[in-house]
């Protein structure tokens, strides 16, 4: 066994936390299974959102342990500071909370989740060029620290199934929308399509807001809300629906884009970054425009467009294979 250790640190599992865990647990397992990596991979998961006991324990233990690489995988950025004298890597998925929190709460949060962790990190992994750009715009003298490593497609090949999709105004179009934050734009989706022949599949960890909107717009008979789906249930849903609506106003990466494309699902997404780079082959719309969103759904009735977009999406997905991405992490750890 190698004496070169890499420790993955995961945030506390909370309802609605999917993307970070699905990505990094898969990367961890892939790296750990390799026999030629030269590293001994370990992981730990926090028990609390702000796990001060774990922080203190790690801080004291790391003062006496041999040197190793610690990778904070996201959502618990403050844990970077719990490992003095170690090589520290921090993944930053997006700057959503950095922009969102204001006042004293925002100042404290930004200090312990962004400013201090960024300063104490040896390397920062940004999951897209857009995240890297935002980091450089908001924090000084960090460009040399940042390496861009995109998220991989982590769905096992045997779980991916494809079917042909045909669209017509006489056939109900099944729309998948994922995410309950307001910036996910589900209200504009409803406004744009409620008069069309559609059926909505909403995946929300917190369901109160979407249930109120469903009632307000009178679409109870053409909607279903899913909460806390298993991976298997999500895969079945990708196969069942006709189109993914992922017109978010902001995102660090947008994992559903490459997941949906792997199932041959056409996508409507935002005409801004990182969507334009990550979701090549999608139909792009202004996320602020209800009319553009509606026009995009109407374009799906031209089935030649759908076939072309699906073909482009398949080619796009080849950029995000698990093998390619884990190789980049292997190289990153070797550098430190």
N, C-alpha and C positions, 0 to 999 in steps of 0.2 A: 504493500500500500504506500502511496506517495505521502511524503511528509509535507507536501505543499497543499495547503488547505484553502478552500473557497467556501465561505459561509453565506448562504442566502437568507436574508431576513424578510419575513412577510408580515404585513399588517394583520390586525385582528380580523378574522372573518366576520363580516356583517351581511345582513340580508341586502341583496342588491349588488354586492361586490362580486363581479364575475371576471372582468377582463384581465386584471393584473394577475389574479390567481391562475386562471386558465392558461395564460401565456407562460408565466414563469415556473409554475409547477411542471409544465411540459418540457420547458428548456432544461430545468434541473434534472428531470428524469433522463432526458436524452444525453446530457453531458455525463451524468453518473454512470450510464450504461456503457459509455465508451471505454475501451481498455487502453487506448493510446493517448489519453488526454494529459496524463502526468499530474493530475490533481485529485485530491480527496474532497468530494463535494458533500457538504452538510447543510442543513437548513433548520431554522427556528421560526416559530410563529408566535406573535404577541398575543397575550390573553386579554388585553385592554386597548382601547383606542389610544390612550395616553398611558403607556405601561411604565410608570416611574420605577417600580421595583425591578423590572427586567432591565431597564436602562442602567440603574445603579449596579446591579449584579454583573452586567456585561462590562461596565466601565472598570470595576475593580478587578474582574477576572482577566481582562485584556491587558492590564498592566504587567501581568506576570506570565502570560501565555507567549508561545513562540509567534513569530510574525506570520500573518496569513492575510488573505484578501477577504474583505467583507463587502457584500453587495446588498444594499438596501433597495428592494425591488419596487418601492413606491407606496405612497399612502401613509408612511411612517418616517418621513424624512428626518425627523429629529434624532432618530437612532444612529445616524452617521456619527454623532458626537459621543456615542457610548463606546467607541472603539479607538481610543488613543493609541498611538504607536503602530496601528495596523494600516494596511493599504485599503482605502475606502472608495467605493463606487456607489453612486446614487443615480437611480433612474428617475427622470422627471417625465411624466406622461403628458402633462398639460399645465397651463397656468390659470386654470379656471378659478380656483379658490383665491389665488393671488389677486386676481382682478375683482373678485366678488366681495370679499370681506373688507369692510371699511371701519374707520374710527379706531378706538383702542384695541378692539378685538382683532381687527385687520392688521394693526401694527405688530401685535404680539404673535399672531399666527404667521405672518410673513417673516418675522425674525427667526422663529424656531422651525419653520417648515421650508423656508427658502434661503434667506440671507446666510444664516449660520451654517446650515447643511451644505450649501453650495461652496462656502468658504473652506469648510473642513474636508471636502471631498477631493480626492486625487484625480478622479475621472467622473464625468457626468454623462450618462447615456440619455440622449434625446431620441424619442421614438419616431421622429420625422424631421425633415429639414425645416418645417414650419415651427416646430417646438424649439429647435436650435435658434432660429431667427428671433423668436420672442425672448428667449433667454438672453441673447446678446443685447437685445434692445433694452432689457430691464436691469441687467446686472453687468457691472464693469469688469473688464480684464478676465473673462472666463472662456474666451473663444478656444484657447489652446487645451482647455480641460474637456471640451465637449466632443463626443463621438456619436454619430448618428447610427443607431442600429434599429431597424424597423421591427415591428412585431411580426412573428411568423404565423402562418396558418397552422393551427394546432389540432384541427379535426382529423382523426385517423381516417386513412383512405377508405377503409372498409365501411365507414359510417356515411360516406358521401354517396348519395344517389341522385340521378338526374332524370328529368322527364321533359318532353317537349311542352312548350307553353304557347297557347294560341289566345289572342285577344279579339273580342268583338263587343259591341255595345249591348248585344243580347245575352252575353255570357258574363256572369258575376266575376268581377276581378277581386281576388283576395290580396289584401295589402298588409304587409308586415311593418310595424313600427316598433322600434326598440329604444327604451330609455324614458325615464319619468321626469328628468329635469326640464324646466320650461324651454331651455335653449334647444331641446330636441325638436321643437316646432310642430308638435302634434296638433295644436289648435288650428294652425293654418292648414294642415293636412285635412282636417275635418271640414273647414270652411270651403276648401277648394274642391272637395270630392263628394260631399254629402248628397248632392243631387245626381251623382253618377251611379251606375249599377256596380256597387262595390261592397265588400265585406271587410271589416277591420279586424286585425289581430294585433292587439297592443300588449307588449311585454314591459310591465312596469313593476318594480319592487314595492313602490308606494302607490296605492291604487285610488286614493281618495279624489285627487284632482281629475284624473281621467274619467272616473265614474261620474263626477259632476258634469263634465263636459259632454259626455255621452247622453246624459239625461237632458241637459240644456239644449242640445241640438236634435233631440228626438231620434237618435240612431240606436236605441237599445236592441232593436230586432236585427241589426246588421253589424254587431260588434261583440267581441269577446276579449276579456282582459286576462292575461296570464301573469302570475307572480311566482317568483322563486322557482323557475323552471330548472330541471336537471339538464345536463348536457344532451342526453339522449332525447329528451322532449324538444329541446331547441333544434336539434338536427331534423327531427320529424317535421317541425314547423317550417324550416327552410324548404323542405321538399314539398310541403303542402301548398305554400303560398305562391302567388304569381309574380309579385314584385316587392322589393324592399324599398321603403321610404326612409331615407336617412339624411334628411335635409336639415342637419344641425347648424346652429349659428356659430359654433366653435367646437373644436375637438383637438385632441393631441394626435390621434392616429385614425381611429374609426375602424375597429376590428370587424364589425358586421359587414363592411364593404367587401373584404376579401373572403369572408365566410360565405356570404350569399353568392358571390361569383363562383365559388367552388361547386355550388349546387346548381349552377346554371340559371340563377335568378337574376333577371334584369333589375337595375337599380336606378332610382331617382335620388340625386344627392346635390349638395351645394356647389356653386360655381366659384368657391373660394378654397384656399389652402387650409388643411392638407388634403382635402377631398379630391381636388383636381389631380394631384400627384398620386395619391394612394388608390383612388377609384377609377383609374383609366378604363374607358369602355362604358361608363355610366351615362345617363342623361343628366345634364347639369342645369340647375335653375338658381335664380336669385332667392336665397332663403327668406327674404323679406317680402316676396311677391306672391300673393295668392293666385294671381292670374297666370304667372309663369308655372306655378306648381300644377294648376289645372290643365294648362296646355301640354305639359309633359306627360300627364296621364293619358290625354287624348292621343298623343303621338304613339302610344303603345298599341293602339288599334291598327297601326301599320306594321304587320308582322315581319316584314323584311327588316325594318329598323331593329326589332327585337332580336332577330337572328344575328344581325351584325354586332349588336351590343354584347350579346352573350359570347360570341366568338372573341371579341376584343377583351372581355372580362376574363375568359379562360387564359388567354395569353398573359394578361396582367398578373394573374395569380401566380404565375411561374416565378415571379420575382421574390416571393415571400415563403419559400419552402423552409421547413424546419431545419433541414440539413445545412442550408446556406447560412441561416441566422445563428445557429449554435456554433458554427465555425468562427463566426465573427466574435462571439463571446469567448471562445477558447483562445483566440488571438489576443483579446483585450486582457484577460487574466494573465497570460504569459508575459505581456509587456510590463506588468506590475510585479 
